[in-house]
Every structure is written in structure tokens, then in C-alpha cells.
């Protein structure tokens, strides 16, 4: 646990009592603060009371005014579509509102670091797609290279549940736009921006607000190294904003173009990852046989992880060995198994069309299981990839709408995942791929994308 600094003897509200909220309350108490907890769910409040925390509804003005600060969980809206009443009450009482990411950055460093041979580093990774795989891959490579590291944030442990750093350790932190938008302190040593596609637009008031939330990690955080994907205009813009002097503080990454210009870049070409620096190639990795990193989207993840590792001083061959031993992340183009020449792939994390499209590009002869709670636009934007689909099996609320968007692509409305898997298994032939890539949220039929992926695995 990272004890929170700066709030000893103060009364701090904790809004939202899931994994992040309870970890925050415990870390505040460890730092000498008095956490006061609230959640709209009575069961969550009861759990906090069992843990020994004070519970109080500080959406009421008198209780809000008694707080010295309010810390909110990332899933709770604070601006769009409207602020939670407790956050609004805190603002009106002039109580500062923060989140656990802000507390982490003001508390992670300790006096013990002065005795270390190498200061610990914090690497933060954001983007619309690939954050979890990139974070997991980077953590895996570092461990393979025997470099101490911890993984947390939007993946694994809540950041305040991480252990105090040891000599030379790297904290790999995945950050969503929900987490970067509100944090009052952002101080990564290395910040990674992968890509941008429309998502969470209602929470951020549109695409511009969504990008602005992610951009704060760079423009407010002031990292010593910025690693930026430039396959979208926003990435090019951000790399220009961040570049200083000869560009030595920015590493650009791409899977769509060869970045052979000035500065430092990492890109892929025909299955090879290439590092370009000072006008020449200085490293390469053959990714063609790496089953744990299928598809172009995983090549982008690999470019980002490679760039971080090079900044941290790892040799290309050491990084390549770590990549080759990576088995993939569950629910992200996860190879579930093979039978009778048919490959089964769980990409339940593909909760929007862009993520599903990346999975479609990774395979051919696809029996595609798609559907759920649709995002804006559905799957119409994936039409150029429909030629890779032998047959689609549609589930959930979006089934009828997706059927219309598929047009002449062979498909059937299965309704449920179980029916879809049974039908796909009956029709797939050797050399085919049965791919779960829903392009939708899961909440119409499952609690979350993990539950959906686990159900797929169980059926296989």
C-alpha cells in the first residue's frame, strides 16, 4: 500500500466504494487522514462499514462543508453528462476534488529513494485501444529482464494498493481518460499515447473533450519521455506539442508508415519492428511468429512497449526475448485453443467497432460473433473488412441493427452467445477462425466484458 501524504489529521471524503475507492480509503487512513465514505449502493456502504470506515452522505451541504478534500472513483461523472450530487456539493463548499491517481503521484516518492542506486520510474500508458495489452506486455518484458516492476491503475491493482517502490523499480500504470481527466497531480517519468478513436463521448462532451482528457497526461504531466502513436492526426499534434529541441524527448511510433525522418522512432514493416534513430536503423525485432501478439494492433502495442524499454536502457535482443515469451492478455485476441484445424479467439474486450476492426484485420476466414449494447455508428465503419468474414453470428440488443449493416455478408441472428458458438462450431472448417469480437458493450447480457469472455471460453 502507498500511504497518502499531505492529509494527516484531515477529513477526506471517498466517493465510490469499489476496488479503487476502498483502496483509497485504506491508503488515506494509513497516511493519518480520516476517510469518510459514500456510495449510492447500500451494499457497498455496508462493506465499507465492515472495513471500519465512517460512512456519511456528503452530497448534503453541511457534510460537504466538513470535508477538507473529496476523492472520487473514476467511474463517477464529475462534469458530463452531469456532476454527481456529492461532487457538486463539494464544489459549492469550495472543497478540492481529486482522484486516486492524483494522490498516488503526490505520495509515491519517499525519502528512502535518496539511498537507491537508481530512482524508481513511473510509466503511464493511455489511448483508446491497446492500453491493457501494452501495459501487460511492458510489465512482462521488464520481469523477463529481471527489472523489478509493478502493474496497476486501470489494470490489476488500484494504484494506491501498489507496494512502496524498491531500488530501480518501474511502476507500469494504465490510465483511462476517466483517470487522467480529474487528477490534480500528474507526474509520469514516461507517458505513452497509443491512439484515439471515438469512445466515452457522453462522459467527455464529445471527441475534443475525450482527447483533452488524455492530453493532460502529457501537457500537465511534463514527462521526461513522451512515446506517441502518430497513426491519427491527434498523435501528430501531440508529438509536435511535446517535442523540445532536437526532439530527443519524443519517440514516435507507427504501424502505417516508415518514420525515417529526424529524431527517434519505432515502426513496423512487413512483420518486423524497426527502431530508427539518428538517421539510421539501430534495432529490429521479427514479430511474425509471435502468437501472443497477433495483428497490426498488437504491433502498435509492441512498438510502444519496445520504445519504453529502450528508454529504460534495455537492449533490443533482451526486449525481443521478452516479447517472444509473452502469452497474450486475457480477452484481448486471446488464443483460447485449436480443434480440428479451427482456431478459437476471445477478444471480448473489443467493446467498440475500432477495437473489433483491429481483431478482424488480424485473421482471415473468420466466423465472427458480434453484438451486445451498440456504440454510436454500430459496425458500419468496418465494411471494408467484411470480406474477411465467412459468416457472422449476431447476439444481444444490437443484432437486428447489425444485420442491416452487414448487408450481403452471410450472417444469422443467434440471440445468445451459446447459440452463436454452437452454430459457428458446426459451420467452421479447418483453417477458419471463430472470433468473439463484439464491437459492443456487454451489459445487455453480461456484467462486464470479462464475464462475456469467460462464458465464451467455457463454451469452447
VENNORQUI-V860029 format. One line per field, one symbol per residue. psi: psi as a letter, one per 30 degrees, with the letter a starting at -180 (. if undefined). A space follows every 10 residues. Layout:
BEGIN
psi=???
END
This chain:
BEGIN
psi=kjkklggkgl jkkjjkhaee eeeeeeeeef ggljkjkkkf jeeeeeeeee fgkkkkjgfk eeeeffkflk kklffkkfdk flkkeeeeee efghkkkaaf eeeefffekl fffffkekkl kkkkkllekf eeeeeeeeee eeeeghkkll kabfkbkkef fllkklkglk jjjkkleeef efkfkjhkek kkjelklklh eefggleeee eeeefefeee fhlfkkjkkg fleeeeeeee efkkbggffk jklkgfljig alaklklkjh gkkkkkkhgl kfllkjgfgj ffikleefee eeeeeeeeee efgkkeeeee eeefgkflkk gjhkjelkkh gkkkkjhffi gleeeeeeee ffllhkjjjl lbjklkfbge fgefffffke kkjklaefee eeeeffcfkk lljedleeee eeeeeffklk flkjkjifgl lfffflelfe eeeeeeeee.
END
